[in-house]
Amino acid sequence: PHLCMEQLAIVEKYEHFIDYVYPILLGVRRAHYVVRDRALAAVFTQVELFNEAGKAGTLPRLYAADAGLASLRFYLRFFAAPGRKLISQHQHQTAAIHLAETGRMLGAWIRRTQTAKR
């Protein structure tokens, strides 16, 4: 039950990221639709990774969710890179803050699971 509550809290926090970044990504120029669509898919796949981690409660699933967050951070950097400027620096920073909050919660969950496995 404890892990289910953590999963719920993380998904709720992550929804703030989705609410912020989804309309921004939809506005990315059509010429960049391939990477935009991959980023959008990663945004929603992340919810599945959190849910799988909550159901399994295993470190490999938690690490997969953490890797998903790393991929999202990559996409944000890619879109905000000076040569592309597909999103503004402010949008990148705000989205990164949302992800960092989610990442901190996931990191705490991973640490608790590591401690419990010892």
Number of C-alpha atoms within 10 A of each C-alpha: 8 8 16 15 11 17 23 14 15 22 18 14 17 22 17 14 21 19 11 15 22 14 10 16 19 13 13 17 11 9 8 12 14 9 15 20 14 11 20 17 11 17 22 13 14 21 20 14 20 23 20 17 21 22 14 13 18 15 16 12 19 23 16 16 23 19 14 19 21 14 16 19 16 13 20 22 17 17 23 19 15 12 8 11 13 21 21 15 16 10 17 21 14 15 21 18 13 18 21 16 15 22 19 12 16 22 15 12 20 20 12 12 16 12 9 8 9 5
